Amino acid sequence: MAGLRLVLASNNAKKLSELRALLGDLAVDLVTQGSLGIHEAEEPHHSFIENALAKARHAATAAGGAAIADDSGLCVDALGGAPGVISAHYAGEVAAAGEREARRRVQDAANNARLLDALRGTTDRRAHFICTLVAVRHAQDPQPLVAVGRWPGEILAAPRGTQGFGYDPLMFIPELGRTVAELDETTKNRHSHRARATAQMRLLLQEVWHL
């Protein structure tokens, strides 16, 4: 039996699959906003929580019901939290030809190069991936559910590994002895910032929304 319809404020099929798996057997029918014809929201804010809340309220307004959104990125201590909410385009919008994945790889390489340049000569390489999840019952919900997952590590001086994307080849996880790009998908999904945030959100959905 289908449960509460929860609109994911994203059109990312991989993110949908991850969240469905992590939310497990909760009475939730998770669907993407794109499947309902809802366009993506603007993300003009300076913090992850503000952007996630804006996306959740936008999807809830358009869908007329409950919605969930995330905003994720990399924060580096020595850079005051940068690249932060602009993690995906830290080097600016890089023009590249080809299909989507090829363009993403070009953007990722530019972002990584800028990060390494910004940290040149810096000994403090501490950083963390962060995922902020926000869920609302409806667009005007006065009590959004907020879950934050942080995955600490260190930025290497050169990339290692071929898995993952974005900053994964530079992000070394001391407890695992590998970069994120050296982890298999199962291990990454078990330890990631998104997994940590979703575990918290699962408890909130059970305790507050009684799912």
C-alpha positions in Angstrom: 0.0 0.0 0.0 1.4 3.4 -1.0 2.2 5.8 1.8 2.6 9.5 2.0 3.6 11.0 -1.4 6.9 12.9 -0.8 8.1 15.0 -3.7 11.9 15.0 -4.1 13.0 18.5 -5.1 15.4 17.1 -7.7 15.4 15.4 -11.0 18.5 13.3 -10.2 17.7 9.6 -10.7 20.7 8.5 -8.7 19.7 10.7 -5.8 16.1 9.3 -6.0 17.5 5.7 -5.9 19.8 6.5 -2.9 17.1 8.1 -0.9 14.6 5.4 -1.6 17.1 2.8 -0.4 18.0 4.7 2.7 14.5 5.5 3.7 13.8 1.8 3.5 10.4 0.6 4.6 8.9 3.9 5.7 5.4 4.5 4.5 6.6 7.0 1.9 6.1 7.2 -1.9 9.1 9.2 -3.1 8.7 10.8 -6.5 10.8 13.4 -8.3 9.5 16.8 -9.0 10.3 16.3 -12.7 7.8 13.5 -12.9 5.2 16.0 -11.9 6.3 18.6 -14.3 7.7 20.9 -11.6 10.7 22.9 -12.6 13.8 23.4 -10.4 13.8 26.2 -7.9 16.3 29.0 -7.7 19.1 28.6 -5.1 20.1 32.2 -4.3 21.1 31.8 -0.7 24.5 31.6 1.1 23.7 28.6 3.3 22.8 25.0 2.6 19.8 25.1 4.9 18.3 28.1 3.2 18.7 26.6 -0.2 17.3 23.3 0.8 14.3 24.9 2.5 13.6 27.1 -0.6 13.7 24.0 -2.8 11.4 22.0 -0.5 8.8 24.8 -0.2 8.9 25.4 -4.0 8.2 21.7 -4.7 5.6 21.6 -2.0 3.8 24.6 -3.4 3.7 23.2 -6.9 2.8 19.7 -5.8 0.2 20.7 -3.2 1.7 18.4 -0.6 4.8 17.2 1.2 8.3 17.6 -0.2 11.9 17.0 0.6 15.0 18.7 -0.7 18.7 18.5 -0.1 21.6 20.9 -0.6 25.1 19.5 -0.5 28.7 20.5 -1.0 32.2 20.7 0.3 33.4 23.0 3.1 37.1 23.6 3.7 38.2 24.9 7.1 41.1 27.0 5.8 38.9 28.7 3.2 36.2 29.8 5.7 33.8 27.1 4.5 34.4 27.6 0.8 33.5 26.4 -1.8 30.2 25.8 0.2 27.0 26.3 -1.7 28.8 27.0 -5.0 30.7 23.7 -4.8 29.3 22.5 -8.1 30.6 25.6 -9.9 33.5 26.8 -7.8 35.5 27.6 -10.9 32.6 29.4 -12.5 30.4 28.0 -15.2 32.9 26.2 -17.5 31.8 25.9 -21.2 32.3 22.5 -22.6 31.0 20.5 -25.5 29.6 17.0 -25.5 27.0 15.1 -23.5 26.1 15.9 -19.9 28.6 13.5 -18.2 31.5 14.8 -20.4 30.6 18.4 -19.5 30.4 17.5 -15.8 33.9 16.0 -15.9 35.3 19.2 -17.4 33.6 21.2 -14.7 34.8 18.9 -12.0 38.4 19.2 -13.2 38.2 23.0 -13.2 36.7 23.0 -9.7 39.4 20.7 -8.4 42.1 22.8 -10.0 40.8 25.9 -8.3 40.5 24.2 -5.0 44.1 23.0 -5.1 45.3 26.5 -6.2 43.4 28.1 -3.3 45.1 25.7 -0.8 48.6 26.0 -2.2 51.0 26.4 0.7 48.3 25.7 3.3 49.0 23.0 5.9 45.5 22.9 7.3 43.7 20.6 4.8 40.7 19.7 7.0 37.4 19.7 5.2 34.0 18.0 5.2 31.3 17.1 2.8 27.9 18.3 4.0 24.4 17.3 3.2 21.4 19.3 4.5 18.0 17.6 4.1 14.8 19.5 4.7 11.3 18.1 4.6 8.0 20.0 4.8 4.4 18.7 5.1 3.2 21.5 3.0 4.5 24.8 1.6 3.7 26.8 4.7 4.8 24.2 7.2 6.0 26.1 10.3 8.0 23.1 11.5 10.3 21.9 8.7 12.3 18.7 9.5 16.0 19.4 9.2 18.8 16.8 9.1 22.5 17.5 8.6 25.1 15.0 7.7 28.9 15.8 7.8 31.6 13.6 6.4 35.1 14.8 7.6 38.3 14.3 5.8 41.4 16.1 4.4 42.1 17.6 1.0 45.1 15.9 -0.7 47.6 17.8 -2.9 46.8 15.6 -5.9 43.8 13.5 -6.9 43.6 9.7 -6.2 41.0 7.2 -7.5 38.6 7.0 -10.4 35.3 6.4 -8.7 32.7 9.0 -7.9 32.7 12.6 -9.1 33.3 16.2 -8.1 35.9 16.5 -5.3 35.9 12.8 -4.5 39.5 12.2 -5.8 40.8 15.0 -3.5 38.9 14.1 -0.4 40.8 11.6 1.8 38.9 9.9 4.6 41.4 9.0 7.4 39.2 6.4 9.1 39.0 4.5 5.8 42.5 5.2 4.6 41.3 6.1 1.1 39.9 9.0 -0.9 36.2 8.9 -1.7 37.1 8.2 -5.3 38.9 5.0 -4.1 35.7 3.7 -2.4 33.3 1.3 -4.0 29.7 2.6 -4.3 28.4 0.4 -1.4 31.0 1.7 1.0 30.6 5.3 -0.1 26.8 5.1 0.3 27.2 3.6 3.8 29.5 6.3 5.1 28.6 9.4 3.1 27.2 12.7 4.3 24.0 11.9 2.5 23.7 8.6 4.3 24.2 10.3 7.6 21.7 13.1 6.9 19.1 10.5 5.7 19.5 8.4 8.8 18.7 11.4 10.9 15.8 12.3 8.6 14.4 8.8 8.8 14.2 9.1 12.6 12.5 12.5 12.3 9.9 11.2 9.8 9.1 8.4 12.2 9.0 10.5 15.4 7.4 13.7 14.2 5.4 12.7 11.1 4.7 9.2 12.6 5.5 7.4 9.4 
